[in-house]
Amino acid sequence: MLKHWASRLTVAVLAAALIIVVAGGFATASNMGFKLNKALSRPVTGGAADSGNNWLSIPFKNPYSGSPCTISGVCYGAFCTQTALPALTTGLQDLDPNTGTTTNFTCGTAAANSRAITPGVGFRVRGNSVPASIIIVGSHDPAQVITLLATSATKPDQGNLWFAVPYHTTAVTAADLCTQAGMTALRATVRTVSASAGSGTTVTCGTATAGTLVLRLGEAARLRDSSIVAPAVKTFIPAHF
């Protein structure tokens, strides 16, 4: 068993390293620096519901601060500017797992400039004129704690966390992520969205299908654990190479 696990881990390390090199990035020690050429997809007229919904993962530490941010720290406005996302036509969306509320705003507006990006949390980019790809840069924070909250029977999105999967994660599949996060078998799910295909895939922790859903570099994954009962929470620190 140990030999099999070590072999699988080696393959994962080589695959991750290859992807990062192809993307033009670099890695050093345990705190990696990243430069990722991330492909984006535009919505297709008459396409599937998730067509053009790019759920992005960005490094926990990143340079998206300063002007045009009107707040202290990292903001969506600076991300738009530094990645050259078109102003006024690129829509952004994030989800607050505390309330289950989604918030929509647009690059080039005061709302984007005044809204902070939460470390470890992914967000959606969507637009008919988004470029074919953008360059995302940053580095990892090995001390960043990720928190999973209780779900709600009356608020469908409460407790849903769009997790910004680290670029050098040891989690290859959704099953790996379930284990890493301590999510409850048969009570927790992982969901990813393919913006190009326009479809999402949801798998349940502890099932065979969770082992077949491969995580994609630069893309966030939605975590949900219905076994958590408020005020309890689950926390974890993402493992990485």
Secondary structure, DSSP 8 states (H G I E B T S, - for coil): -HHHHHHHHHHHHHHHHHHHHHTT----SSS-EEEEEEE-----TT--TTTT-EEE---SB---BSTT-SSSSBBHHHHHHHTT--TTT-EEEEEETTTTEEEEEETTSHHHHT-B--TTB-EEEE-TT--SEEEEEEE--TT--EEE----SS-TTTT-EEE---TTBS--BHHHHHHHHT--TTTEEEEEEETTTTEEEEEETTSGGGGT-B--TTB-EEEEETT--TT--EEE---B-
